[in-house]
């Protein structure tokens, strides 16, 4: 959305009039919906409707006289392009956090409103503390104020749910619920509220289609130490097979019954576990007011969901090979068409989608493809606008970061390609990024190692040249769920131990603003610890999941160590054997050249 297309001034005036009418000084407008997801249904795009900002994370605070929007490092450029900065001041989430802004811009007696469905319990606590520090008060509203002034707000999609079959889920709902009951026993909880859609989807072997790219069920659930789970969703969304699937393990309640069930737990003086990082403040507040004892603990599904079982891992392997073949066909097509000079970022992304659709089993993309040419490749989370995108030019870098959702697995892969001839600088930077990717791929590490411990492996070759990149090296990936899954990551600040069965991305990069960007990404599985000959401790390692050619034309072989060169040649040999065997004709011949040893 361009600034000229939004109606921010008019909408902010309406919000401010409503604030004055209700005796409030300001209002918090997060990008999140009541399920805190990365992607939201159209009805929940309140921040975009008000400000014009279309990023996947952001938060605005609008007072009767001032306004600010907070974004992280991914969106510092985008926010200024989309938001009228004469009306709303962009702030960096880390350097200028909302709590600091609240303390500086509110005063004694002010009331800062918020929708308790849209703010997590942990965030509400921080905002309340910032308000109290200046004598102000954080006040929940019974109805979202944006909804009151958004006349043509879309209705929730309410699409039907589906069952994730046992052949892909790997474990029955009954088995998972038994594990959850055991977990609740350890925390001395009678029940746990699940507010994270991927957890609800995973534990009940369900999938949904309410939001793009992420097939989660937008619903809350309550797990009990004894008895069936409760799923809060409109029954009209449950086809007959889903109802039959849930009959033995879950009672289906209307969404409006959630507060009734929470109050019932309070009346019993139950001990209820909530994850304050995902549970909305309304859940915490309702339980507390009803008399429940709140146990603050991690969502009990988080770690079991992250540690994929054998069926999920085998599904991921099959999905990656299928997806790798689609990507390889695309890379061959690109090698033929890009030099002709008629492609744009948008037409190229559309062609990759077609190759994935040709598999016959693609259900969705796993995120909006980052198809970035030349200087746009230097924007790590660039979003293609078909009406305003760059051509793919000769002698420039083109970066494609994309993925697919298949019922047996979720994919995410990035390749950087030179169209024409690279500069020496491009080759140097690309090879240093490649060295980092190989460094992570070959890492061996003991139990207890976190993503922070091994993040430096991806950066060492860049650091040696006085370079770095500002995003994490890797994120968790779900099993036909979210492409960005917690709790483990490979980054400078993630302290969750890596465990066997986790699937993580490995995506170091380099970005020269205004010129070019580089990222190479494969997915990895954390392997079980194994003994090393002559060693004293068993070590975990990674299995590479993603197979597609890495552009040989950008590699400066002189910068690779013998071990790195051996890894690269072995990798390409496997790509040729496992993916090349799915290629025919000119594409097969191209694969032989693309995977030839260096």
BAVOLO-399207 format. One record per residue (C-alpha): x, y, z. Coordinates in steps of 0.2 Angstrom, whole numbers. Example, Ala and Ser with C-alpha at 12.3 -4.5 7.8 and 13.67 -1.06 7.14 Angstrom:
2
{{62,-22,39}}
{{68,-5,36}}
END
This chain:
598
{{0,0,0}}
{{7,17,-5}}
{{4,32,6}}
{{-7,40,-7}}
{{-19,25,-6}}
{{-23,26,13}}
{{-35,37,23}}
{{-25,38,38}}
{{-29,56,43}}
{{-48,53,42}}
{{-47,36,51}}
{{-36,43,65}}
{{-48,58,67}}
{{-62,45,70}}
{{-52,35,82}}
{{-47,51,92}}
{{-65,56,93}}
{{-70,39,100}}
{{-56,40,112}}
{{-62,57,119}}
{{-80,50,120}}
{{-74,36,130}}
{{-63,46,141}}
{{-46,38,135}}
{{-30,46,131}}
{{-24,34,119}}
{{-25,16,111}}
{{-14,2,106}}
{{-16,-5,89}}
{{-6,-21,86}}
{{-4,-30,70}}
{{-8,-46,78}}
{{-25,-54,79}}
{{-32,-64,94}}
{{-21,-79,90}}
{{-4,-69,89}}
{{0,-76,72}}
{{12,-70,58}}
{{-2,-70,45}}
{{-19,-64,49}}
{{-36,-65,41}}
{{-42,-49,32}}
{{-54,-44,46}}
{{-39,-42,58}}
{{-28,-31,47}}
{{-32,-17,59}}
{{-15,-9,59}}
{{-14,-9,40}}
{{-32,-1,39}}
{{-27,13,51}}
{{-9,17,46}}
{{-6,9,29}}
{{8,-2,35}}
{{8,-19,28}}
{{22,-28,37}}
{{20,-45,46}}
{{24,-37,63}}
{{21,-19,70}}
{{12,-10,84}}
{{5,8,84}}
{{0,19,99}}
{{-12,33,95}}
{{-15,46,108}}
{{-26,61,106}}
{{-11,72,101}}
{{3,60,95}}
{{5,44,86}}
{{20,31,84}}
{{22,15,75}}
{{35,2,81}}
{{43,-10,69}}
{{59,-21,70}}
{{74,-20,59}}
{{65,-29,44}}
{{53,-15,41}}
{{63,1,45}}
{{63,5,26}}
{{45,-1,22}}
{{37,8,36}}
{{43,25,30}}
{{37,20,12}}
{{19,15,18}}
{{15,27,33}}
{{12,45,32}}
{{26,51,44}}
{{18,68,46}}
{{5,59,56}}
{{13,44,63}}
{{31,43,69}}
{{41,27,65}}
{{50,20,80}}
{{63,6,81}}
{{56,-8,91}}
{{72,-12,100}}
{{80,5,101}}
{{64,15,105}}
{{52,2,112}}
{{34,5,116}}
{{37,5,135}}
{{49,19,133}}
{{37,29,122}}
{{23,26,134}}
{{34,33,149}}
{{39,48,139}}
{{22,53,131}}
{{9,49,144}}
{{6,58,160}}
{{-3,56,177}}
{{-21,52,175}}
{{-20,46,157}}
{{-29,30,152}}
{{-21,20,138}}
{{-34,8,130}}
{{-31,-9,123}}
{{-40,-24,116}}
{{-36,-38,129}}
{{-39,-51,115}}
{{-25,-44,105}}
{{-11,-41,118}}
{{-2,-56,126}}
{{-2,-57,145}}
{{17,-53,145}}
{{15,-38,134}}
{{1,-31,145}}
{{11,-33,160}}
{{25,-23,153}}
{{14,-9,146}}
{{4,-8,162}}
{{21,-6,172}}
{{26,8,160}}
{{9,17,162}}
{{10,15,181}}
{{28,23,181}}
{{20,40,175}}
{{4,38,185}}
{{-6,33,170}}
{{-17,17,168}}
{{-18,3,155}}
{{-37,0,152}}
{{-45,-15,143}}
{{-59,-11,131}}
{{-74,-22,130}}
{{-74,-20,111}}
{{-60,-16,99}}
{{-61,3,95}}
{{-55,0,77}}
{{-69,-12,74}}
{{-81,2,80}}
{{-75,14,66}}
{{-71,1,52}}
{{-87,2,43}}
{{-83,-11,29}}
{{-73,-23,40}}
{{-73,-40,32}}
{{-80,-55,41}}
{{-69,-69,47}}
{{-67,-82,33}}
{{-73,-97,44}}
{{-67,-110,31}}
{{-69,-129,35}}
{{-56,-138,45}}
{{-47,-154,39}}
{{-39,-169,47}}
{{-20,-171,46}}
{{-19,-190,43}}
{{-10,-202,55}}
{{2,-206,41}}
{{9,-188,41}}
{{5,-184,59}}
{{14,-199,65}}
{{5,-200,82}}
{{-13,-201,87}}
{{-23,-187,96}}
{{-25,-199,110}}
{{-7,-202,112}}
{{-3,-184,111}}
{{-16,-179,124}}
{{-9,-193,136}}
{{8,-185,134}}
{{1,-168,138}}
{{-8,-174,153}}
{{9,-181,159}}
{{16,-164,156}}
{{3,-155,166}}
{{6,-167,181}}
{{24,-161,181}}
{{19,-143,182}}
{{5,-148,195}}
{{-8,-140,184}}
{{-26,-146,182}}
{{-27,-139,164}}
{{-18,-129,151}}
{{-25,-115,140}}
{{-18,-117,122}}
{{-19,-100,113}}
{{-6,-104,100}}
{{-15,-110,84}}
{{-1,-121,79}}
{{-2,-130,96}}
{{-20,-133,94}}
{{-18,-139,76}}
{{-3,-151,81}}
{{-11,-159,97}}
{{-28,-162,88}}
{{-21,-167,71}}
{{-31,-153,63}}
{{-27,-141,49}}
{{-36,-125,44}}
{{-36,-113,29}}
{{-41,-96,37}}
{{-25,-87,34}}
{{-13,-87,19}}
{{3,-98,20}}
{{0,-106,37}}
{{-13,-120,38}}
{{-17,-118,56}}
{{-34,-119,65}}
{{-38,-102,72}}
{{-45,-108,88}}
{{-42,-109,107}}
{{-41,-126,116}}
{{-41,-131,135}}
{{-31,-147,139}}
{{-36,-156,155}}
{{-26,-167,166}}
{{-41,-179,166}}
{{-54,-180,152}}
{{-56,-174,135}}
{{-49,-158,128}}
{{-60,-143,124}}
{{-60,-135,107}}
{{-68,-118,105}}
{{-74,-116,87}}
{{-89,-114,77}}
{{-96,-132,74}}
{{-102,-127,57}}
{{-84,-127,52}}
{{-82,-145,55}}
{{-85,-157,41}}
{{-92,-174,46}}
{{-75,-182,45}}
{{-68,-169,57}}
{{-82,-172,69}}
{{-79,-191,69}}
{{-60,-188,71}}
{{-63,-177,87}}
{{-77,-187,95}}
{{-67,-198,106}}
{{-54,-184,112}}
{{-62,-167,112}}
{{-78,-158,116}}
{{-82,-144,104}}
{{-88,-128,111}}
{{-93,-111,103}}
{{-79,-98,103}}
{{-90,-87,115}}
{{-90,-102,128}}
{{-71,-99,131}}
{{-74,-87,145}}
{{-87,-98,152}}
{{-75,-112,153}}
{{-61,-101,161}}
{{-73,-95,174}}
{{-78,-113,178}}
{{-60,-117,181}}
{{-59,-103,192}}
{{-74,-108,202}}
{{-66,-125,205}}
{{-50,-116,211}}
{{-41,-125,197}}
{{-23,-123,194}}
{{-22,-117,176}}
{{-6,-117,165}}
{{-4,-103,153}}
{{10,-97,142}}
{{11,-78,144}}
{{20,-76,128}}
{{5,-82,118}}
{{-10,-81,129}}
{{-20,-65,128}}
{{-22,-54,143}}
{{-41,-58,143}}
{{-37,-76,147}}
{{-26,-72,161}}
{{-37,-58,168}}
{{-53,-70,167}}
{{-44,-84,176}}
{{-37,-73,190}}
{{-54,-64,192}}
{{-63,-81,193}}
{{-51,-87,207}}
{{-40,-99,197}}
{{-22,-102,202}}
{{-12,-97,187}}
{{4,-107,183}}
{{16,-98,171}}
{{24,-110,160}}
{{29,-114,142}}
{{15,-120,131}}
{{16,-139,134}}
{{15,-143,115}}
{{29,-132,110}}
{{44,-144,112}}
{{35,-160,107}}
{{29,-151,91}}
{{47,-145,87}}
{{54,-162,89}}
{{47,-170,74}}
{{43,-189,75}}
{{49,-201,61}}
{{33,-199,51}}
{{35,-181,51}}
{{54,-182,46}}
{{51,-194,32}}
{{37,-183,26}}
{{49,-168,27}}
{{62,-177,17}}
{{49,-182,3}}
{{42,-164,2}}
{{60,-157,1}}
{{65,-168,-14}}
{{49,-164,-23}}
{{51,-146,-19}}
{{69,-146,-24}}
{{65,-153,-41}}
{{52,-139,-44}}
{{65,-126,-39}}
{{78,-134,-50}}
{{67,-134,-65}}
{{64,-116,-61}}
{{83,-112,-60}}
{{85,-121,-77}}
{{71,-110,-84}}
{{79,-95,-77}}
{{96,-98,-84}}
{{87,-98,-101}}
{{75,-84,-99}}
{{83,-71,-88}}
{{98,-67,-100}}
{{84,-62,-113}}
{{80,-47,-102}}
{{61,-49,-102}}
{{58,-55,-84}}
{{53,-45,-69}}
{{53,-50,-51}}
{{34,-54,-52}}
{{34,-64,-68}}
{{49,-74,-61}}
{{40,-78,-44}}
{{24,-83,-54}}
{{34,-95,-64}}
{{41,-103,-49}}
{{24,-105,-42}}
{{19,-114,-58}}
{{33,-126,-56}}
{{27,-130,-38}}
{{9,-132,-44}}
{{15,-144,-57}}
{{19,-156,-43}}
{{0,-159,-41}}
{{1,-158,-22}}
{{5,-141,-18}}
{{-8,-134,-6}}
{{-1,-116,-4}}
{{16,-107,-3}}
{{23,-106,14}}
{{26,-87,13}}
{{25,-74,0}}
{{40,-77,-11}}
{{54,-65,-10}}
{{59,-62,-28}}
{{72,-49,-28}}
{{83,-42,-42}}
{{98,-30,-40}}
{{96,-18,-26}}
{{80,-26,-20}}
{{90,-41,-15}}
{{98,-31,-2}}
{{82,-30,7}}
{{81,-46,17}}
{{62,-46,18}}
{{58,-38,2}}
{{40,-40,-4}}
{{36,-40,-23}}
{{23,-28,-29}}
{{18,-33,-47}}
{{14,-15,-51}}
{{30,-8,-45}}
{{44,-21,-47}}
{{61,-22,-55}}
{{66,-31,-71}}
{{79,-44,-69}}
{{94,-37,-78}}
{{110,-44,-85}}
{{126,-43,-74}}
{{115,-42,-58}}
{{111,-53,-44}}
{{94,-61,-42}}
{{88,-68,-25}}
{{73,-80,-24}}
{{68,-85,-6}}
{{52,-96,-7}}
{{44,-112,0}}
{{29,-123,-2}}
{{16,-131,10}}
{{13,-149,6}}
{{3,-161,17}}
{{19,-171,21}}
{{30,-156,24}}
{{34,-137,24}}
{{48,-130,14}}
{{59,-115,14}}
{{74,-112,2}}
{{84,-98,-4}}
{{95,-97,-19}}
{{105,-82,-26}}
{{109,-82,-45}}
{{120,-71,-55}}
{{112,-66,-72}}
{{127,-63,-84}}
{{144,-60,-76}}
{{147,-56,-57}}
{{160,-44,-51}}
{{174,-49,-40}}
{{165,-42,-25}}
{{150,-52,-28}}
{{160,-68,-29}}
{{169,-64,-13}}
{{154,-60,-3}}
{{144,-75,-10}}
{{158,-87,-6}}
{{160,-80,12}}
{{141,-83,14}}
{{143,-101,7}}
{{157,-104,19}}
{{145,-99,33}}
{{131,-110,27}}
{{143,-125,25}}
{{150,-121,42}}
{{133,-123,50}}
{{129,-139,39}}
{{145,-148,46}}
{{144,-142,64}}
{{145,-156,77}}
{{140,-151,95}}
{{135,-159,112}}
{{119,-160,120}}
{{114,-143,128}}
{{121,-133,113}}
{{109,-118,108}}
{{107,-109,92}}
{{117,-95,99}}
{{132,-106,102}}
{{134,-111,84}}
{{128,-95,76}}
{{145,-88,74}}
{{150,-103,62}}
{{139,-94,49}}
{{147,-77,52}}
{{166,-81,54}}
{{171,-79,35}}
{{161,-63,34}}
{{168,-56,51}}
{{186,-60,44}}
{{182,-47,30}}
{{174,-34,42}}
{{156,-40,36}}
{{141,-46,44}}
{{122,-48,42}}
{{108,-42,54}}
{{95,-56,54}}
{{96,-73,62}}
{{105,-87,54}}
{{90,-99,56}}
{{72,-102,62}}
{{62,-118,66}}
{{51,-125,53}}
{{34,-134,56}}
{{27,-150,49}}
{{14,-143,37}}
{{12,-129,49}}
{{21,-113,51}}
{{37,-110,41}}
{{43,-100,56}}
{{41,-111,71}}
{{48,-109,89}}
{{56,-111,101}}
{{73,-114,94}}
{{83,-103,82}}
{{100,-101,76}}
{{104,-83,81}}
{{114,-71,92}}
{{101,-73,105}}
{{92,-89,107}}
{{95,-100,122}}
{{84,-115,118}}
{{95,-131,117}}
{{94,-139,100}}
{{86,-156,101}}
{{85,-171,89}}
{{71,-170,77}}
{{70,-151,76}}
{{70,-144,58}}
{{79,-127,57}}
{{84,-116,42}}
{{102,-112,39}}
{{102,-95,29}}
{{117,-84,32}}
{{117,-68,20}}
{{126,-52,15}}
{{118,-36,10}}
{{125,-21,2}}
{{112,-8,3}}
{{107,-1,-14}}
{{117,-13,-24}}
{{114,-32,-21}}
{{110,-45,-8}}
{{115,-63,-5}}
{{107,-77,5}}
{{109,-96,3}}
{{97,-106,13}}
{{94,-125,16}}
{{84,-134,29}}
{{92,-145,42}}
{{87,-159,54}}
{{95,-160,71}}
{{102,-178,72}}
{{103,-189,87}}
{{120,-189,96}}
{{133,-201,89}}
{{150,-206,95}}
{{165,-200,87}}
{{180,-211,85}}
{{192,-207,98}}
{{180,-194,106}}
{{174,-194,124}}
{{156,-187,121}}
{{143,-191,109}}
{{139,-176,97}}
{{124,-171,88}}
{{125,-165,70}}
{{114,-159,56}}
{{106,-168,41}}
{{103,-158,26}}
{{85,-158,20}}
{{86,-146,5}}
{{93,-151,-12}}
{{94,-139,-27}}
{{110,-132,-36}}
{{120,-118,-28}}
{{126,-106,-42}}
{{144,-111,-46}}
{{146,-95,-56}}
{{147,-85,-40}}
{{159,-96,-31}}
{{177,-91,-29}}
{{185,-108,-27}}
{{201,-101,-20}}
{{192,-95,-4}}
{{185,-113,0}}
{{195,-124,11}}
{{198,-142,5}}
{{185,-148,17}}
{{172,-135,11}}
{{175,-139,-7}}
{{173,-158,-3}}
{{156,-154,6}}
{{150,-144,-9}}
{{155,-157,-22}}
{{147,-171,-12}}
{{131,-160,-10}}
{{130,-157,-28}}
{{133,-175,-32}}
{{118,-179,-20}}
{{107,-166,-29}}
{{111,-173,-46}}
{{107,-191,-40}}
{{91,-187,-30}}
{{84,-172,-39}}
{{92,-174,-56}}
{{84,-191,-58}}
{{67,-182,-59}}
{{73,-170,-73}}
{{71,-174,-92}}
{{77,-166,-108}}
{{87,-149,-108}}
{{84,-148,-89}}
{{93,-164,-86}}
{{108,-158,-96}}
{{108,-142,-87}}
{{108,-151,-70}}
{{123,-160,-75}}
{{133,-144,-78}}
{{125,-135,-63}}
{{131,-150,-51}}
{{147,-153,-59}}
{{162,-154,-47}}
{{173,-139,-44}}
END
